[in-house]
Amino acid sequence: MNKLSVLKELLRRDLLRYKREFWGKLIDTASLLLTNLIVFGYLMSQYGLGGSYGPFMLISAIASFGFFDIVSKVSDLISDIEGEKTISYTLTLPIPSWLVFFYIGIWWSINSILITIFLFPLGKLILFNAFDLSQISFVRLVIMYISSNLFYGFFSLWLTSLLKNMGGVGYLWVRVINPILMFGAYFYSWHAVYAVSPAFAFADLINPLVYIMEGMRAAALGQEGFLSFWICLPVIWMFTLFFGWQGTRRLQNRLDCVK
């Protein structure tokens, strides 16, 4: 119960901080979604893209916003470790050090969920009838949506553990975020890659973003044409557990935590 009380207070503290910046972040994220859908849902139809590409990109955008926010999360924690070291105070609380890092990953996941959940109704308003809600499996969508954001939280934790200082953050977008995104089935389905090059498609299955994109689309747009939802979901969980375990272990060693 003592551990739960500590976690509850940590969550209350972070929610109070987040409240100050929530609306600004929501407006920024909504603006990004709006520009994406106007371009891919309406303007690109002049270049032969079908009307279904708007909903396709809506799900891609919602599924990936937590991924785009990785750099800011990693830079905040690295900056704290190098500077104010408020995490050192958190590590003195009466909970195990692994639970502190677990909480950070969970909080980062909640952070993404609180912002992107509002993008579903906004996307419907922008696309109108082009986004058919009857195809959605709401149970599957909720499960995949939460799972994908949990992955982003613990993947961010792992990336933080790899970087030695703030100088490494500058390379994060070019060396990690961009290649994972471009080959992560963001603009296309995995089956489209397979049609061009089966060998490359199978190699691309090491990319966790592929399973997030395909799983979200299978839940929101129907299973046909995408990787099986029941394959994507357990693979995302495996990636999440791996990155969470590795990130926690490396940060414990880095900060000389009592385990």
C-alpha atoms as one frame of an Amber mdcrd trajectory, in Angstrom:
protein
   0.000   0.000   0.000   2.914   2.332   0.731   4.267   1.799  -2.789   0.844
   2.466  -4.291   0.569   5.697  -2.275   3.926   6.857  -3.590   2.945   6.081
  -7.181  -0.362   7.879  -6.669   1.445  11.004  -5.464   3.881  10.851  -8.369
   0.968  10.622 -10.799  -0.822  13.534  -9.116   2.341  15.636  -9.305   2.883
  14.922 -12.991  -0.766  15.499 -13.881  -0.659  18.919 -12.215   2.440  19.812
 -14.218   0.934  18.446 -17.411  -2.247  20.442 -16.913  -0.311  23.657 -17.563
   0.861  22.564 -21.004  -1.989  20.281 -22.062  -3.971  22.699 -24.221  -0.897
  23.967 -26.007   0.167  20.409 -26.840  -3.348  19.485 -27.930  -3.534  22.466
 -30.291  -0.117  21.632 -31.767  -1.029  17.962 -32.252  -4.428  18.814 -33.754
  -2.727  21.204 -36.170  -0.381  18.448 -37.316  -3.315  16.105 -37.848  -5.257
  18.763 -39.758  -2.413  19.441 -42.185  -1.823  15.697 -42.701  -5.452  15.003
 -43.509  -5.910  18.009 -45.778  -2.869  16.990 -47.828  -3.375  13.222 -47.913
  -7.143  13.102 -47.619  -8.004  15.786 -50.152  -5.122  17.329 -52.103  -3.267
  14.111 -52.967  -6.439  12.707 -54.535  -5.497  14.880 -57.525  -2.502  12.582
 -58.023  -4.491   9.369 -58.165  -4.781   8.457 -54.492  -8.186   6.976 -53.741
 -10.673   8.328 -51.247  -9.718   5.603 -48.778  -6.252   7.067 -48.330  -7.563
   9.795 -46.009  -8.764   7.322 -43.333  -5.599   5.289 -43.928  -3.446   8.320
 -43.072  -5.723   9.307 -40.181  -4.957   6.022 -38.441  -1.261   6.332 -39.347
  -1.117   9.797 -37.828  -2.933   8.869 -34.620  -0.877   5.702 -34.225   2.406
   7.579 -34.633   2.017  10.782 -32.627   3.436   9.116 -29.526   6.401   8.117
 -31.678   7.002  11.716 -32.801   7.063  12.811 -29.150   9.900  10.438 -28.258
  12.637  13.009 -28.823  11.143  15.502 -26.362  10.684  12.809 -23.692  14.229
  11.519 -24.098  15.745  15.009 -24.101  13.814  15.988 -20.942  15.102  12.992
 -18.992  18.677  13.279 -20.291  18.640  16.988 -19.447  17.443  16.213 -15.921
  20.073  13.512 -15.418  22.812  15.921 -16.521  21.373  18.977 -14.794  18.907
  19.313 -11.917  18.821  15.553 -11.192  15.283  15.573  -9.816  15.212  11.887
 -10.654  17.749  11.377  -7.853  15.137  12.601  -5.382  12.521  10.275  -6.889
  14.936   7.361  -6.496  15.163   8.051  -2.745  11.433   7.422  -2.294  10.414
   4.191  -0.497   9.918   2.194  -3.691  12.354  -0.010  -5.661  14.398   1.767
  -8.326  12.939  -0.434 -11.058   9.483   0.819 -10.107  10.617   4.422 -10.605
  11.662   3.700 -14.191   8.543   1.614 -14.742   6.499   4.606 -13.595   8.343
   6.926 -15.998   7.516   4.633 -18.922   3.883   4.404 -17.841   3.600   8.150
 -17.349   5.035   8.830 -20.800   2.420   6.432 -22.197  -0.401   8.209 -20.350
   0.982  11.515 -21.593   0.590  10.394 -25.218  -2.836   8.845 -24.649  -4.277
  12.005 -23.079  -3.363  14.011 -26.178  -4.049  11.642 -29.055  -7.398  10.303
 -27.842  -9.000  13.570 -28.967  -7.724  13.044 -32.514 -10.271  10.328 -33.306
 -13.334  12.633 -33.222 -11.327  15.426 -34.859 -10.347  13.109 -37.703 -13.984
  12.129 -38.198 -14.982  15.810 -38.401 -12.313  16.499 -41.013 -12.968  13.445
 -43.199 -16.755  13.267 -42.700 -18.226  10.234 -44.473 -14.858   9.150 -45.836
 -14.074   7.670 -42.413 -16.539   4.815 -41.948 -17.011   4.122 -38.241 -18.889
   0.890 -38.938 -15.611  -0.838 -39.808 -14.094  -0.164 -36.389 -13.708  -2.941
 -33.857 -13.751  -0.709 -30.793 -12.464  -3.348 -28.380  -9.497  -4.150 -30.626
  -8.843  -0.475 -31.287  -8.725   0.404 -27.588  -6.395  -2.523 -26.836  -4.064
  -1.689 -29.727  -4.160   2.042 -28.981  -3.122   1.528 -25.348  -0.520  -1.091
 -26.301   1.098   1.155 -28.902   1.433   4.040 -26.472   2.875   1.738 -23.826
   5.462   0.696 -26.385   6.378   4.340 -27.082   6.798   5.008 -23.373   9.206
   2.134 -22.773  10.979   2.542 -26.103  11.699   6.140 -25.047  13.084   4.822
 -21.760  15.401   2.460 -23.633  16.619   5.199 -25.980  17.352   7.390 -22.960
  19.493   4.627 -21.494  21.576   4.470 -24.688  22.452   8.158 -24.899  25.468
   9.354 -22.928  24.586  13.056 -22.964  22.421  15.720 -24.614  24.698  15.726
 -27.638  23.271  12.375 -28.684  19.725  13.736 -28.815  20.592  15.707 -31.948
  21.191  12.487 -33.866  18.073  10.752 -32.593  15.764  11.947 -35.361  18.140
  11.177 -38.235  19.509   7.863 -36.987  16.491   6.365 -35.201  13.141   8.129
 -35.637  13.251   8.840 -39.386  14.385   5.388 -40.595  11.954   3.559 -38.309
   9.140   5.833 -39.501   9.929   5.670 -43.219  10.186   1.868 -43.180   7.470
   1.409 -40.558   4.446   1.181 -42.896   3.405   4.749 -42.099   2.622   5.772
 -45.699   1.802   2.296 -46.999   0.733  -1.151 -45.826   3.090  -4.058 -45.234
   1.411  -5.962 -48.076   2.317  -3.124 -50.448   5.973  -3.673 -49.541   5.570
  -7.418 -50.006   4.173  -6.866 -53.500   7.323  -4.949 -54.458   9.922  -7.050
 -52.626   9.037 -10.050 -50.439  12.599 -10.208 -49.101  12.531  -6.581 -47.961
   9.026  -7.026 -46.527  10.141  -9.899 -44.311  13.264  -7.970 -43.250  10.983
  -5.048 -42.372   9.222  -7.208 -39.784  12.002  -6.372 -37.312  10.586  -2.831
 -37.228   8.129  -2.522 -34.291   6.319   0.378 -35.934   5.094  -1.969 -38.674
   3.040  -3.919 -36.122   1.624  -0.758 -34.563   0.525   0.677 -37.920  -0.885
  -2.585 -39.233  -2.565  -3.486 -35.946  -4.236  -0.084 -35.611  -5.478  -0.206
 -39.197  -6.766  -3.761 -38.809  -8.746  -2.592 -35.771 -10.030   0.657 -37.302
 -10.345  -0.038 -41.030 -11.018  -3.770 -41.139  -8.652  -6.718 -41.241  -8.492
  -7.128 -45.028  -5.212  -5.932 -46.542  -3.265  -5.706 -43.279  -1.225  -7.987
 -41.037  -3.341  -9.996 -38.630  -4.328  -8.070 -35.526  -3.618 -11.184 -33.446
  -0.051 -11.280 -34.715   0.599  -7.557 -34.257  -0.662  -7.352 -30.683   1.583
  -9.975 -29.007   4.611  -8.794 -30.994   4.099  -5.228 -29.716   3.858  -6.572
 -26.160   7.104  -8.498 -26.634   8.889  -5.403 -27.920   7.489  -3.374 -25.008
   8.654  -5.889 -22.396  12.098  -6.127 -23.977  12.700  -2.371 -24.219  11.227
  -1.778 -20.760  13.483  -4.410 -19.186  16.616  -3.287 -21.030  15.962   0.417
 -20.456  15.334  -0.067 -16.739  18.411  -2.259 -16.266  20.696   0.147 -18.115
  19.396   3.214 -16.253  19.775   1.451 -12.908  23.423   0.779 -13.735  23.978
   4.285 -15.050  22.569   5.968 -11.936  24.103   3.458  -9.503  20.690   2.482
  -8.182  20.142   0.073  -5.334  18.217  -2.757  -6.984
